[in-house]
Amino acid sequence: MVADQIAARGVKDPRVLAAMREVPRHEFVPPDVRADAYIDAPLPIGFGQTISQPYIVALMTELAKPSATDSVLEVGTGSGYQAAVLSRLVATVRSIEIVEPLARSAETALRRLGYANVQVRIGDGYQGWPEAAPFDVIVVTAAPDAVPSALVAQLRPGGRLVIPVGPVGGVQDLLVMNKDAAGRTTTRSIIPVRFVPLVKKKE
């Protein structure tokens, strides 16, 4: 998977490639799709959600430029796979999931597999995790139609936000936002992507 689907498509960071080799993707997918765990495709994990294709997980991780001392926020825990990959590269990962059964199962899997530096919360990803902010890196694994202002506010100066943005069911832009020391942000578009929508808590 790593050689043919990730490195061959241009992901170069050796730490990211090592994390992708180390984390067992089959442990983060339902039993009925486990045979397909290492193909380069998103897979259903229930509740209308998916685990992203391995290449996209690796690309987003590389774009985040994680370092060993970073505090990371992930929005959209899903199965827990992206959090597990990030956990191999940073100090702490806090991950928010709005679908309670997914949050519970991801938390169980992460604990069982020994990813002790990941904390999972059930909640609205649009609001981030304010009491743990600021974050060096924020990775969003579902697509809002605009970058949530709370996430920008919770990004540390010098930090990076990796997020797909665009219409539900349509083509979205994978964006990287950088915040400078003065708090100004710059954003660049990387590639077109398709993600499930980022679900907002019902009022």
C-alpha angles and dihedrals in degrees: 000000000000097000099042104032105028114023091037089056094054109272103140110167104116093208091054092047090049091051091049090052092047102048112079104227092191089067090063101051130075117267093249093062099033092108088064095046095115101043116107097253140094114260131205116255098178135265091066091296133120142203107239121246112270094246092056092047090052094044094050090047092051092047089054089060093214119202130196095255097047127124108216134197118201118193112204110030094190107163093348096249099121090046090052092051092048092047091065090058108039142043100249138004123199113190129191125203125178096198103080099205091052091049091051095048093045091050090050093049094046092050093046092051094048103251091147097165093065122093120190125204131186107228152095111307091203087072095049119202103295100179091058095045145149101066128194091212133020119190119188117197100189130053127254119186089242135014107274110244092219090061093050089050091051094052114103118234104267090029133124132228118199113193141152111229129188149080125327110265093004137095113292134193121244102222135192115203120193123195117207128213091270092053096254116140132216123189133200130187116231111180140332112267142172119227133164112261121272103249118226122212111259114247 
